[in-house]
Amino acid sequence: MIQGVRSFEILAAAAALFAVTLLAGWGVLRVVPFRRVRRVPGPRPPPSWRALIAEQVPITAGLTEDDWDRLLDLIGQFIREKTFEGSGGLEVTETMQLIVAAQACLLILNIDAGCYPFVRVVLLYPNSFVPKPAGLDHRLHIGPVAEPGPLLGQHIRGVVVLSWETVERGAARSGDGDNVVLHEFAHELDIENGAVDGVPLLEGPSSTREWARVLERRFEDLRRAVDADEPSVLNLYGATNRAEFFAVATEAFFERPAELLRHYPDLYAELEGFYRQDPAARVAKRP
């Protein structure tokens, strides 16, 4: 009997040790995720890039000299690593590449991360496009499949598809909270933890829990606004699901930061902690 008790105690201790080790390992993976890599500066970009971006992408206004150095370095890396392709007869120019890359890289300006490791291709259409029906991907679909409608942006299997007309308009109108590049590349940050669920890679379990709590509360607020047909600083499309909410909140954070801070200070604080930027402070310093 004593032998049996001791054997049970040994097994229980081993199981407890395994559980602690598993939790510790999960914590390490969350705190030091795979995408955290040392950023290696590339060739110095030509001076003309900054002038063009400052003119065509006004949300960069207010960046410090250090910010510009990091942004231009990231843009160069983005353009070197990603393949840009035009569709529907669109010829992709360097200006187009810079406008897309500048907005995408603004998101990761202060995140010590790789440059969108999951993205291989940026595909530009002249205007809105109709996605091709998805093939069998081991998912079970129940019920009728809706006829696909025109899209302004889409991301799938390493390819980000964008409407150039919408990209150009979104870059120029920097204060309306509607920016397809910010939206689609926010999805790319979201997916880096293995699921598009509105919860990107954060610095440890406590940060993840706090973000999830704020996300849930503000997501429900937006859903109520939709039901009541009330306006919001957030695009009502964010009420579709939590992943879209994160992307829409990112658009507002960079394009309407003062309003987002005023209406949803807790949501602004969580986004500020993730992106390590304070766009509201930059806007306040603009002439």
SULCORQUI-V553475 format. One line per field, one symbol per residue. phi: phi as a letter, one per 20 degrees, with the letter a starting at -180 (. if undefined). A space follows every 10 residues. Layout:
phi->???
This chain:
phi->.fgfffffff ffffffffff ffffffffff fcffefcfed gdgfffgfgf fffgfecffe fnffffgfgf fffffffgff edeecdcmnf efdfgfgfff fffffgfdgd efcfelfeed cddddfbfcd ffgfefcmde ddnfefffdf ddaacalndd dcefgfgfff ffeedemcbf fgffffffff ffeobecncf fceoffffff ffffgfffff fffffffeld fbfegfffff afffffffff gfgedcffff ffecffffff ffffflbcff ffffefg
